[in-house]
Amino acid sequence: MLTQFSRRRRVAAFMTLAAALTVAAPIAEARPGGGGSFGSRGSRTYTAPSATPTAPGGGMTMQRSQTAPSPGMGSPGMQAPAATGRRFGGGFFAGLLGAGLIGALLGGGFFGGLGGLASMIGLLFQVGLVVLVVMLALRFFRRRSEPAGAGAPYARSSLDDRPGPGPGGPAGGVPGGAGAGMFGGQRPPQTRPVQIGPADYQAFERLLGDIQDAYSREDRVTLGNLSTPEMVSYFDEELRNNAARGVVNKISDVKLLQGDLAEAWGEDRNDYATVAMRYALKDVMVERASGRVVQTDSSEATELWTFLLQPGRGWVLSAIQQTR
């Protein structure tokens, strides 16, 4: 039978762990995109971007896009968007906690409860076991969801280098199987090489800073001038969620550290360029009413941004994807 002291110690341990998990849940990248992969890349929307020196693992496939695959294709690599605030495995992780860890703390866990002087040792062991199981499960499901390959490699050019031949992949466009599936057996859009020069790289770097600044100021008009309507809709959703929580995401001191071109191609009258960028920033979440800092995020990020160039307009942001 548990003593009153032992029960009190269990309750204290449970409350400490619950508080830690509650605080840890929203600690994810709070910058534009929140660490997700979303947007459109024309006919390559569901093809992961190629690897570059800045992003040697390549890019993740899209989690959200308004570009629909053809019927019967499904959405290769596409995952259901995670609910706001649910991090680190979402319901699967919560289920393990509910079934194992909380049960253990109340006396009916994996090994029949914690008792006596071994309580804390047993608690730590079971927490470690749960974390290990979750990590293995997430790794297993992530590998199953990733495509076998991301297409043929393309020539690359540093954002600081002189212009080189624009990579466009093989003549005819999207790599074989993906292109045929994407368009339901119909001929995919004809693609063409696109030349990317110093002025384009300067535009990409400028957009990186300007979009982060507009997002920080919650300036939807400027975001609309710098991004596609699809991207603006995602940004607006994030800003509304922040407002509902009573917080605002403040981003400053954005500086590009390294960047290179992953892919560049044209479809119809549209030009696309996917660029891997590693950049530094100050990224904090502050309480709207008091200005108190409630969350501080990582000071460096590496992402793949896809830019779209249409006749009569400058480059605008079309997609953000995370690296592998």
N, C-alpha and C positions, 0 to 999 in steps of 0.2 A: 504493500500500500504506500502510495506516495505521501511524503511529508508535506506540510504546508510550505516549507522552504523550497522543496523541490518543485512543487507546482508553481510557486511564484517565479522561480528561476526559469522554468519552461515558458511561462507567459511572457516574461521579459525578453527571452531569446526570440520567441515568435514575433513579438512586436518589433524588435530591432530588425529582424530579417524582413518582415513585411514592409517596414519603412524604407529599408534599403532598396527593395524591389520596386516600390512605388516611385522613389526618386529616380532609380535607374531607367524606368520604363521610357520616359520622354527624352532621355539623353541619347539623341541621335542627331545626325547632321540637321541643323535647323535652317541652313541656308536655302536658297531657292531650289526646290525639288526635294528637299528633305532626304537626300541620299537615295532617291529612287531613280528608275529608268523609265522615261515617258516621252511622248512626242511622236513625230513622224519623220521618216527618211525616204519618202517616195517608195520606189519598188524595193528598197533595201530595209524597210522598216523592221521586218522580222528576221533580218540577217545580222548577226553580231558584228560590230566593227572589227577591223583587223587590228592585230597587235602593232605597237610602235615602241620605240625606246622609252617613251614616257609612260606608256601603258603596256608593258610586256605581256600581260595576260590577256590583252584584248578587252572588249567590252561585254557587258551583260546584255541579254536580249530584253526587248521592251516589256515592261509590266503594264503600261497603259498607253493606248494609242487610239486615235479616232480613225486611223487607216485600217479598214476591216480586211482580213484575209478572205479569199474566195471561199464559198461554201464547200464543205468537205475537207478543207485543208486543216481546219482547226486553227490554233494559234501556237505554233512551235515556239517553245521557250517562254510563252507568255504566261504570267502568273496573275492570279486575282489580286487587285490592289489591296494592300493591308489596311485595316481600319485605323483611323487616326488614333495615335497614342499606343497602339499595340506593337511592341517591339520584341525582338529576341524570341521568335517562334510563335508569338500570338497565342491562340487557343491551345495548341499542342503543348507548349511549355506550361501554360496555366493548368492544363489538365494533369500533367505530371505533378505539379506542385500540390494540386488539390488532392490527388490520389495518394501521393507518397509522403511529401515533406510535412504538410499540415497534419496528415494523419499520424505521422510519427511524433510530432510535437504534442499531440493530444493523447498519445499512448497507444495508437493502433497502426503504426506504420509498417514498413517492409519487414522489420525484425521484432515486431510485437511491442514496440514502445521503448522508451528510455527510462532507466531507473537508477536510483542511487548515485554513487559517485561517478558512474560512467556516462551520465547524461550528456555532458557537453561533448565528449569524445564521440558518442553515438550520433549526436546531432551533426557534428562536422563531417563525419563519415557519410551520413545519408545525404547531406547537402552536396558533398562532392560527387556521390554516386548519381544523384539526379542531374547535376550539371554535365557530367560525363555522358550520360545517356542522351541528354538533349543535344549536346554538341555532335555526337555520332549520328543521331537521327537527322539533324539539320544538314550535316555534310552529305549524308546518303541521299536525301530528297533533293538537295541542290544539284548534285551530280546527275541525278536522273532527269532533272528538268532542263539541263543544259544541252544544246545541240552538239552533234558530233564534231562539227567544224564550222568555221566562220567564213569559208570561201578562200579563194586564192589570195596570197599576199599582194600588197600593192607597194609601189615606190613611195618613199616618204621624204619629207623635207622639214627641217626645223623651222620654227616660227622666226628664228633669228637668221636663217640662211638666205642666200640669194635664191631667186625663183628657179625651179626645175620643172621638168615635164610633169604635168598634172596627171596623177594616177586616175585611171578610169576603169581598170579591170579589162577583161577581154572584150573585144568588140562584140556588140550584141547584147551586153548588159549583165543582168543578174546571173550568178552562177547557176548552171543547169537545173538541178532538181528543185531548188528553192524557187526559181523564177517560174517554172512550169506549174508548181503547186499554188503559188501565190495568185496566179491569174486564171485558175480553173482550167488549165490546158490551153488557154488562148496565148497568143504571142505576147510576151511582156513588153513594156515600153522600151523603145530603142534608146540606148544610152550612148553617150559620147564622152571623150576625154575633156577635162576642164583644166585650164592652166591657172594655177594659183601663184600670185606674185607677192612682193613685199607689201603693196598697198592692201591686199586682202588680209594678210597676216596682221597688219596694224589694225584693220577693222575688227578682226576677231578679238584681239587683245582689248581693244576699246570697248567692245560689246560686253566682254567678261566683267569689266569694272562698272560700266554703266547699268547693266542689268542688276548686279548686286546692289548698287546704290539705290536704284529705283525701287527694288524690292524692300530694302531697308526703310525707305520713306513711304512705303505703301502707295506709291505713285502708279496707279493703274494706267493712266494715260501714257506715260513714258514707257511702261512695260509693253503697251500695245503698239508703240512705234518701233520697239526693238525686237519684238517677238511675233510669232504667228498667233492668230486667234486661238488656236488649240493650246499653245503654251500659256497664253494669258489666262485661259480658263482654269488651268491647273494652278497657276500662281494665285489667282483670285480665290480659289478654294482653300489654299493654305492660309492666305491672309484672313479670310473669314473665320477659319478655325482658330487662328491665333487671337482674333478679336473676341471670339466666344470664350476663350480661356482667360481673357484679360491681360494678354501679353503682347509684346511686339518684338520682332526679330531685328536687332540692330547689327549691321554688317559694315565694317570699315577696313581701311588699309589693305585693300585687295591688290595683290601684286603677282603677276605671272612669273613663275620660277623656271618653268621648262615647258616646251610645247612642240608638237610635231604633227604633221598631216597623216591621217590614217587613210582616208579615201576622198576622192573628188571626182564627181561625174555630173553629167547633165541628162535630163529627161524632158522631152518636149522643149519648152522655153524656160525651164527651171534649171538652175545650177545648185548643186549640193556640195558641201565640204564638211567632213567629219574630222575634228581636230582633238587630239589628246592634250589636255592642259593640266599641269600641276601648279597650283597657286597657293599663296599664303593669304590669310585673312584674319580679322578679328570678328568673331561670331558669338554674340551673346543674346540671350533672351531676357528682356526686362519686363517688370510689372508695369502695365500701362498707367496705372493711377499714381504710383509712387516713384517709378523709375528705378526701383531696386532690381539688381541683377539676380535672376532666379536660375539661370542655366548658362554655362559656358561650354562651348563646343570646341572641336578640334581646330587647331590654328593652321592646318594645311589640308588640302584636298586634291585628289586627282580624279578627273572626270573626262568623258568624251562629249563634246558639244558638237551638234550638227547645225550648220548654218545654211539658210536658203537665200538664193538670189533670184529675184523675179524681175522682168522688164519694168523699168521705171522706178525701181526701189533699190535701196542698198541692202547689204546682207542683214538678215534677221535670224534670231534663234529659232530653230525648228525642233530640236530634241536635246535632251540631256540623258546620258547613260553612265552608269557606274562601271568601274573597272573590275576585273576579276582578280 
